[in-house]
């Protein structure tokens, strides 16, 4: 099967507020993977919703879905290590398998670590944590997705975001932040059935995430 790019785009008030970041990722992934792609136009109009673009040299397939829940999520630690997923492509069956396993166990998504026990991401969310007042994410050099939501947080977080390595054994009691380009910023409530610490700054970021420049 020929590899294709995927973009999940949020529509709010008839526009795609994060489209420049989606477009940047499409262009960079196509260049890195040597894919020749058609021009991709931003989806517009209609009700608030999610638009999924599957993009290949032969064209763009568009599907639409209702918005998922914005409630805090529960995560479980995946049994298998992260394989590396720097570009959002259709080659993600192993990620979906990890998520399915987590949902069978009652969680919403799977939290993935590499073979050395370093946090990478969840199957459908970029995962960061608070270190005092600083929002921190795993280094992209470890092989996680170049997340549109993470790029957006770099724009709207007062001091930007930092990168650091977080090992599995150091995860306890860290206030975690989940984000993606459809849901925005979501609080993580539980990890492996145990409550996760919270930070009031998470709710503030969730509100700021969709603000227009200058709003």
N, C-alpha and C positions, 0 to 999 in steps of 0.2 A: 504494500500500500504506500502511495506517495505521501510523504509528510506534508501536512498543511498547518498553517498558523490559525490560532484561535484568539478572538477577542470577545470578552463579555463586557458590554457597554451599558451603563445606566443612562436612562432617559428621564429627565426631570423638566417639567414645564415645556415639553416639546423640543428640548435640546440635550446634547450630550456634553455636560460640563467638563469632562476630563478628556475630551477627544484629542487635544494636542499631545497628551501623554500617551494615549493609545497609538496615535499615528507615529510618534517617535519610536515606540517599541516595535511596531510592525516593520518600519523601515530598517531598524537596526538588526532585527532578527532575520529579515530577508537577506540582508547583506552578509551576516555572519554565516548563514546556512546555504548561501548561494542559490536562493530561490528567486525566480523571476515572477513578479506579482503584478496584477492589474492595479489600476488606480482604485483606491478604496475610499468611498465617500462616507462621511459621517451620517449615521442614522438620525433622523429628526422627526418632529411631529408626534401626534398621538398622545395617549395617556402615559403616566409614569410607569416604567416597565424596564425589563432587562432585554437587550437585544444581543444575540450571539452571532458573531461573524466567524465563518470558517472560510479561510482564504487560501487559494491555491492558484497556480498559473492559469488554470482553466476558468477561473471566476470566483465569485463570492457567494456562498450560501448563507442566507439570513433566516434565523428563527427567532421567535419572540416568546418570552415567558413572563408570568407574573413575578412580582418582587418577592424574594424569600423573607423570612422573619428577620427582624432586627433585634430580637431578644439576645441577651448574653448566651454564650455557647458553652458546651462541655467538650473537652478534648480528652482523648486517650492516647497513650504513647504507642506508636506502631511497633510491631515486632520486628519487621524487616528494616534494614537501613535505607536511607535516602540514596537514590542512584545518580542524582544530578539532573536538574531540569532548568537550565538557564533560559530557555526559550519556551513560550507557551505554544505547544504544538499538539497535534492529535496523537502523538506517541506518549500517552499518559495512562495506559491501562493499569500499570502498576500503582499509580497514585489513586485511581478510582477503587482498586482492590483494597488498598489500605483504608480508604474512607468507608467502604462497605463493611469491612471487618469492625471498624470502630462503631458504626451505627448498630450493628448486631449486638454490640456490648452496651448500647444505650447512650453513646456519645454522639456528638454532631460531626466530628471530624477527627482525623488522625494527625498527631504531632510526630514529625519525622526527624530523626537524628542521623548523622553519618556513622560510618563504621567505628569512628573514634569517639562516639558519644557526644558530638557537638550538635547543638540545635541548628536546624536548617529552616524549616517552615512546616505548615500544615498542608494537607492536600489541596485545599481551596482558599487558604488564607496565608498572607504574610504574617509572621508572628514576631512581635517585639516585646520589650519589657521596660519597666521604669526602674532607673537607677537614681533614686532621689528625684530631682526635677528633670532628669535627662531621659529622653526616649531612645532606646537602643535596639538595634536589629543585628542579626548575624551578618557577617561579611558576605557579600554576593560572591566573592571569590571561592566560597565553600561549595557553590554549585546550585544555590537556590534561584528561584525565578526572579527576574528583574520586574518586580511588582509595580503596576501602575499606582496602586494605592500607597505603597511605600514612597514612590516618587512624589505623590501629592502631599504626603505628610512632611516631606522635606521642605515643601513650599510654605506650609501653613503652621508648622511648629516654630515657636518663637526662637529657639536656639538650634533649629534644624534637628537632624537625627545623627546619632553616632553609631559606629559599628564596633562590635566586640564579640568574642567567642563566649558562649555559655554552654557548659557541659551539663549533662543530664543530672548529675549529682548536686549541682548548684541551682537547680530549678525551683526547689521548694520555697514557698512564701514569696516568690517574685510576682509582683502585679503584672499580669500578661495583657497584651493588646493584640487583637486580631483585626486584620483589615483586608478588604479587597475592593475592586473598583465597582462592584454592584451594591454591596451593603455599606460601604464606608468603614467606619471604625466601630468595632464591636468589643464589648468586654468579655473576657474569659472568666466564667464563674466557677468551673470545676475542671480538675485535671485528674484523670484516673479515679473518679468518684470522690475526690477530696476538694474542699473549697480552696479557691485561689485568692490571694490578697487583692484588694482593690486600690485604685488611686483616683481621686476626684478629677484629675486632669484628663482621664480617658473620656468622660462625658463632655468636657469642654472641647476636646479634639473632634469628637463625633459631630458636634454642632458646627464647628469651623470647617470641617472637611469639604462640605458642599457649597460654602460661601463663594460668591463671585468675587474676583479681584476688586478691591476697593469697597466691598460691602461691609 
